[in-house]
Amino acid sequence: MRLVSYNIEWFSHLFDGENQLMLDGRPSRRHGVDRYTQGRAIAHVLDRLDADAVMVIEAPNSGHHQKCTRALENFAAQAGLRCSKAVSGFATDTEQEIALMFDPAKLQVQVDPQSSPEAPRFDTTFHIDLNVDDREDPVRFSKPPLELQVTTQGGTTLRMIGVHLKSKAPYNAKTPQEVVRISIANRRKQLAQAVWLSRRVQQHRQAAEPVIVMGDLNDGPGLDEYERLFEKSSVEIVMGADLSDPNAQGLVQPRSWGQPATARFYHVESKRYFGVLLDYIMISPELAAREPRWRIWHPFEDGACYADSDLRAALLAASDHFPVSLDLELT
């Protein structure tokens, strides 16, 4: 079985108010790419991934006139994808939903949000002392994680959680002091979201349920200088002692060669591209025993992706993130 996590940049802006694709020469929200090129590129990448399920981060919008799942299913039908069904969770006001596209012949999927005293439902408020001042602060998700109960064709049941944690970027900061203040505040909120998510994972682990956490955590061990102010990155908090992802774990170890990256951004001031590891698929021990194989479909770091000129071009046009796949001996 192949599972994929894929952050598709501004996917929502390829659809009209009737959830139909707009494949024309007008600009998409992806810089320098028109809607026709991005839409075709996304279809090409998803077809080549040939996954049984794709966790789409920044999925199409759900609002008064649009519906995320309908847009994704229309896209799948037009592109001829076997991941023809879609589910999504709590709608957001960000135009960036979390959704799962899946092959209904291989998987049964049910949206199943959970709640406990330690970890309330993800569309509510979590209280935690962020500033170590003996006062609890309220924390909310702008993009509540998508909680799923998934059953395979062979009868295996597992929990799957799609996530998009808060960005640490200091948007709207105008001075160096504001950059520091906003960056630290954003990291505190991100870490609080990671603690909330980790508690949900532990809830499933205590119930002996296999767990997969997949998506964009906007963080990684050693990613920025503000991490020194806190004990751990949000990635390490979510992984805890029970989940594993070799890409994330590799960053904790001494690094003898190039670091993996799942996203590629352009730095305007230096006029250079830089890569970061933001996207993960973390699995519990029961699944780690099923011969897991992770792959980052990076057009310049994965040899097969680089050698395939059509796939390389599609990966670059589709999004600023690249897919992460996990192959498991799971039926």
Secondary structure, DSSP 8 states (H G I E B T S, - for coil): -EEEEEE-TTGGGGB-TTS-B--SSSB-SSTT-BHHHHHHHHHHHHHHH--SEEEEEEE---SSS--HHHHHHHHHHHHT-S--EEEE-S--SSS-EEEEEE-TTTEEEEE-----SSS--TTS-EEE-SSSSS--EEE--SS--EEEEEEETTS-EEEEEEEE------TT--SHHHHHHHHHHHHHHHHHHHHHHHHHHHHHHHTT--EEEEEE-S--TT-SGGGGGSSS-HHHHHHTTT-B-HHHHHHHS---S----SEEEEETTTTEEEEE--EEEEE-HHHHTS--EEEE--TTTSHHHHH-HHHHHHHHHH-SB--EEEE-S--
